[in-house]
Amino acid sequence: MFSIAQTFCLKPGCYAEYKQAHDDLWPEIDRSMAENQVSMAIFLYGERLFLHAVAPSEKDWDRSREHPALERWHAYMATLMVTDADGQTVVEELPEAFAFGMFS
């Protein structure tokens, strides 16, 4: 199993739109994740989001991230999140500190 964790920050006042966008996840992205057996949860703490995702393998994860609609999705998400000078969402990979059970 492949597991990944990332963190990023919302711009102030953008949580409601972010939440609605994910509640109404675009069908093509939903299908891509399902076809590649990706499971994901995103947690909110203040304005910071924490993503945890798992897939059968890193190859499955990578394949799910290659869908053409993701370029538009990421551009939309960049309007709601803190970005760098190039307008790209600032995403930090979180190193695994501990794993147990199915995550080992």
Secondary structure, 3 states (H helix, E strand, C coil): CEEEEEEEEECCCCHHHHHHHHHCCCHHHHHHHHHCCCEEEEEEECCEEEEEEEECCHHHHHHHCCCCHHHHHHHHHHCCECECCCCCECCEECCCCCCCHHHC
